[in-house]
Amino acid sequence: MIGLRTRLLLAFALLSAVTAAAVAGVGYARSRDAIVQRTQDNAVIETTNRIEQLYPLPADPDQDALEKIAGGVSGREGNALVEANGLRAGGLDPSIVTAALREEVDSGRIAWQRVAAGNHTMLVIGSQLRITDDSGVTEPSGITVYVVRGLLPEEEVVHGLARDAWLIGGAGVVMTMVLALLAARSVLRPVRELQRTAQRLGSGDLNARLHVVRGRDELAAVAHTFNQTAESLQHHVGELRRMESDARRFVADVSHELRTPLAAMSAVTDMLDAEAAELPPVAGEAVRLVSRETHNLTRLVNDLIEVTRFDSGTAALALDEIDVADAIRVTLRVRGFGDRVETDLPDGIRAVVDPRRLDVIVANLVGNALRHGAPPVTVTLRTEGDDLVLTVTDAGPGLDPEVLPHVFDRFYKADTARSRSEGSGLGLAIAWENARLHGGALIAGNGAGGGAVFTLRMPRHQPGQVVGVPR
């Protein structure tokens, strides 16, 4: 794609070339016509003067008389043709006189014509000599004169004019290109500055402003508008960041404040659960409902606290080198997933990870597959180079294409009609954050034969980390 600088230069060059060609062409044509016309007029006047000096004419001219007339008309050039009574005199080749010119001369008028002779152009002037009798009547004398005038000096002048026109036009184009380059620089410099400043603003530098454009032209107006927009954007982003920070702090404060009463409530509900079997059926069911909702609320509060750690940047890894297959088996057994999940977990795959966070990832992925998918749910572990790859698949209907981009969003529900679910709505989001914290990625998709597929990929070793010490 042609840049703006090139387009400006081409436009200026085309304009200057057309202008120079038009001015030089018109000037050349007018000068050439003026030179040729003046030469023709002078030649006709000179020839007429020489003819007038021949009078009185002989009544019945012979060859000698015609030679004398030819010499008197042609002067030093000797290029004349005199015809009378079938006789010819002079050094001019009769073939150079065209039939059209002879016809004009025979009609009694002085005529001239430019003809090509080799590489040059010549002017042929013809006239019929006439005599006046005593009564004042003019009659043809029977003598016809043709004179040739060379146009070589005029051709050289015209060629010089053409050469000068080309040189002036070329110099004009070069000067115009220089001026166009300077104009393009003056125009494009603020445009490039605008581009760089816009890139800085887009990359997050909200202090980026334009300073190079001054004045009251259109570019200055654009710069002023850009700076106003940047200031407004900086103000709004600052407000949004402040509001987001306040919201995060509010969630964190509320979550921490709820942990103490929830711990007490959990202890009470655990005691009530132990006595639920001895209570009346209605009271026992109420106790189990309160216990279940208390545990759900506790899990939600813990998830919110974990999310606030990710948002604030305080989440850290407590790395340890473990056998990944053994850690996954422990997670499945503790969560009660062992009998409901098929596994392909080769022994001997060791990696430096945070065991607690790996446990959270596996528990959330498998629990999500069991709740929303269909059996069999399969957990597969393998290595690819220096990467650890964990895949959790199910045989359910899979993920809707509209759901895939949002499956790791916080509190996102694929079924908007479902007011609440068994989980907190943060499990997959927390799993994604834990994968990212390990320098890996968590990807959701659908299998070729149906069912959802969640793939965890992360490095087996964490560069720059000290095993066993949180960062």
N, C-alpha and C positions, 0 to 999 in steps of 0.2 A: 504494500500500500504506500502511495506517495505521501511524504510528509508535508506539513504545512509550509516549511521553508522552501522545499523544492517547488511546490505549487505556486508560491509567491514569486520565486525567481522565474519560473516558466511564464507566468502571466506577464511580468514586467518585460521579459525578453521578447515575448510575442508582440506585446503592445509597441515596444520600441522598434522592433524589426518592421512591423507593418507601417508605423509612422515614418520611420526613416526611409523605407522603400517608397512610400507614397510621396513624401516631400522631395526626395532625390529624383524620383521618376518624373514627377510633374515639372520640377525645375530643369531637369535634363531635356525633357521633350520641348518645353517652351524655349529654352536657350538654343537647342538645335534648330528648331523651326525659324527662330529669329535670325540665326546666322545664315542658314540656307536662303531664307527669303531676302535678306540684305544682299547676299552674294548674287542671287538671281537678278535683283533690281539693278545692282551696279553693272552687272554684265550686260543687261539689256540696254541700259543707258549708254554704256561705253560703245556697244555695237552700233546703236542708233547714231551716236556722234560720228563714228567712223564712216558710216554709210553716207551721212550728210556731206562729209568732206569729199565724196566721190563725184558729186554733181559738178558740172553737167555731164550726163551719161552719153556715151556714143549711141547713135541711132541704130546702127547695125554692127554690134560688137563682134569682133573676131576672136581667135584664140588668145592673141597677145593682149587684147583689151580685157578679156576675162581674167588672164593671169595678173594683170595690173590691178584689177578690182579685188581679186583674191588677196594679193599682197597688201593692199590698202586696208582691207577689212580685218585680216587676221593679225596684223601687227607682228610682234616679235615671235609669237607662238607658231605662226604659220599653219594653224589648223583651221582651214576654211574650205568651203566648197561653193563654187560659183557655177551656175547652170544657165545656159541661154541658147536657144536655137539648136538644141541637140548637142551642144558643146559643154565640156566640163573643164574646170581649172581649179587648182588648189591642191593641198596635200591631204585633205580629209577623205577618208574612205566613205564612199557613198552609202555602204551598207549600214552605217551607224545611224543614218536618218531613217526613222520609222515611217510607215505609211500614214499613221495618224498625224504625225507632225507635218508631213508633206500636204496632207489634206487641209490642215489649218492654215498653212502658209499660202497655199494656192487660193484660199478664200480671200486673201488680201490682208490678213492680220499678222502681226508680229507674234510668233509663238515660240515657246521653249519647252524642253522636256529633259528630265534627268534619265540617263541611260547608264547601264553597267558596261564598263570596258575593262575586262580582266578582273583584277581585285579592287578596282577603284570605280568611283561614280563620276560621270562627266555631264556637264550641262550643254545641251545642243540648242542653239538659238537660230531660228529661221525667219527670214523676212523677204518679202517681194519688193524689188525696187520699182518705184512708180515715178512717172514724169507728169508735169503739169504743162498743158499747152497754153497758147496765148489767151485763150478764152477763160482760163482758170480751171479747166476740167482736168482731173487727175486720172491717168490711165496707166495700166501696167506696162512696164518697159520690156517685159519678157525676160528680165534677169532676176534670178532667185539666188539668195545668199544664205549659206548655213555656216555658223561659226561655233566652234567647240571651246568651251571654257572648262579647264580642269578644276576639280573640287578637292584636290589632295590637301591643301592647307586647311580648308574648312573641316575635312574629315579628321585631320589630326587634332584640331581644336575640339571637335565634338567628342573624339575618343578621350581627350584629356578631361573633358567635362564628365564623361561617364566614369572615368577612373576616379576623379575627385568625388563624384557622388557616392561611389562604392566605399571609398575610404572614409568619407564623412559619416556615411550610414553605419559602417562597421565601428568607427570610434564612438558613435552615438549609442550603439548597442552595448559596447563594452562599458561605457560610462553609466548607462542605465542599469546594467547588471551590478556594478559596484554600488550605485545608489540603492538598488533593490536589496542587495545584501545587507547594507547598513539599515535600511528600513525594516527588513525582516528581523534583524537582530534586535532592533529597538522594540519591535512588536512581540517577538517570541520570548525575549528575556523575561518579561513579567508573566507570560503564559507558562514558561518552564518553572518559574518560581511558584506560580499557583499550583502546578502539578506536584512539585516537591512538598509544598506545604499541605496540600490535600492528602498526600500519601502519609505524611507525618500525623496528620489529624486522624486519618483512617486507622493507623497503627496504634492509636491510643494516646498520642501526645496532644492533649487538649490545650496546651499553651502555644501551639503553633499558630503564627499570625503572619500576614503579608506586610512587608515593610518597604519593598523596592518600588512600588507604584505610587507616584505622587502626581498631583495635578487634579484636573476636573474633567478629564476625558472619560471615554467608556471603560477603559481598562482600570482607571482609578475607581470608577463607580463599582465595577465588579470586585475589586480588592476590598473596597469599603463594605460591600454586602457580604463578602466572604468572612471578613473579620467579625462583623456583627453576628453572622450565623455561628461562627466558632465560639464566640463569647456566650451566645445563648445556649449552644450545645454544652459548653463547659459548665454553665450554671445548672442546666437540667440534669446532666450526668452527676454533678456533685450532689444535687438534691436526691437523686435516685440512690446514689451510693450511701448517703446518710440514712435514707429511709431503709435501705436494705440492711445496713449495719444495725440500725435500731431494731429491725425485725428479728435479725439473727440473735442479737443480745437478749431480746425479749423471750425468744424461744428457748435460748440457753438458760436464762434465769428461771423461767417457768419450769423447764424440765428438771433443773437441779432442785428447785423448791419442792417438786412433786416426789422426788426420790424418797425422802424421809417418810412422808405419810404413806406412800405406796409400800415401802418396806414393812411398815407396821401393819398395813392392811393385808399384805401377803402372808405375814406370820399368823394373823388372826384367821385368814381363810384357810391356811394349811391346817390349823387346829380344827376348824369347823369341818374340813374335808374328812378328817380322821373320825369325826363323830357323825358324819352325814348318814351312815348306814343305820344308826340307831334312832334317828329322828323320823317323825312321820313323813310319808312320801312327799307331800307338798313342801314341807319345810326342807327336806333333803334336796329336792330339786332346786329350790331357791338358793340353798347354800352352794350347790355345784355351779349354778349360773353366776352367782357373785364371785366365786373363786375363778371361774373361767374368764370373766370380764376383767377381774383384777389383774390376772396374768397378762391378758391382752394389753391392758393399759400400761402395765410395767414394761412390756416389750416395746410399746410405742414410745414411751418416754426414753428408754435406752437407745432406741433407733434415732430419735430426735437429738439426743446428746451426741451420738456418733456423727450425725450429719453436721452439727454445728462445729465439730472438730475439723471435719473436712473443709467446711467453708472458711473457717478462721485460719487454716493452714497449720494447725497444731497437731494434726494426726501424724503419728510417727510409727516406724516399723521396729519391732523387737525381733530381730532376725535370729534364726537358728538353722543349722543344717539338719535336715530330717529326712526320713524315708517317706516320700510323698504317698505311696500306696498305703502304708500303715496308717498315716494320718487321716487319709480319706476313709479307711475302714472304721477307724475310731469314731469319726464324725457320723457315719451312717448308723453305727451301733448305738451311740449315745442318743441320737435323735429318734431311734426306733424305726429307721428306714431299711435296716439290713435285710429283712425278709421280703421287702417290696421292691427291691432294686436289683437289677442284674449288673454285674461289674466285670470289667476287664482291666485289672490293675496289676501290671507286671511288677515283681519285686525288684529291688535294687536301684530304683530311680531315686536319686538323692538330689536335693535342691536346697538352696539357702533362701528361706522365706520366713514370713511371720506366721507361726502356726495358728495363732488365734484368728488372724484375718483370713487365712486359707480355710479354716473351719467355717467362718461366716459365709464365705463365698460358696463353698460346697453345700452347706445347709440351705442356703437361700435358693440355689439353682435346683437342687433335688426336691426341696419342699414345693417350689413353684411348679415343677413338672408333675408331682403327685397330685397337687390340688387342681390344676387346670388342664393337664394332659390326660393321657390314658396309658394303662400298662401295655407292654412292659416299658419301664423306665430304665435306661442303660447309662452307666457311668464308665467312660473309657479314658485311660491314661496312656500317653505316649510321649516320646521326645522327638523333636525335629531340630537337629543341630544343637545349638545351645539353648533352645527354647523348650519349655514345659507346656504340653498341650493337654487340656482336660476337656472332654466333651460329654455333655448331658443331653440325652435324646429321649423322646417319648413317642408313643404311637397315637397321639390325639389328632385333632383336626388341624393342628399347626397354628401359626400366627397369621392374622389377617394382614395383607400388605399395608393397610392404613395404620395398623398398630405397630409394625416393626420400627418406624422411626422414633416412636415414643415409649418403647418398652422399658427403657431405663430411666424415664422421667419420674420425678418424685410425685407420689400420690396419683399417678396416671391410672385410669381405669378403662379397660377396653370396652366394658359394658357400662354405659352411662346410666342405665336404669338400675344398676346394682348400687344401692346406697352405701353399703359397707361390705367388707370382706373379712375373712378370717385373719389375714395379716394386716400389717400396719400400712402397706402400700409403699414402703421404703426399702424393702428387702433387695430387689434387683438394683435399685439405685446405689445402695450401700455396697453391694457386690461389685458393681462397676467401679466405684470409687476405690475400693480395696485393690482391684486389679490394676488400676491406673497408678496407685501408690507404689505398687511393685514394679512399675515400668512396663506393664503389660497392657492387654486389652481384652475386653469381654464383648463378644459378638453374638447377636441373635439372628436366627434365620430359620428356614424350613428345610426339612430333608427331602431328598428326591422322591421317596415313597410316601411322604406325608409326615406329620408330626413336627414339633418344634425342636430346634437344635441350638443349644447354647455352647459356645466354644470359648474357653479361657486359654489365653496364650500369654506366657510371661517368661522372662529369663530365669534360668536355673541358678544364676549367680548374680548378686547385686554388687556392681563395682563400687568401690569406695565405702562399703559398709563394714562395720565391725560386728561380727556375729555375737548375738546375745546382749547387745547394748542398744537401747532405743535411740533413734536419731532425733 
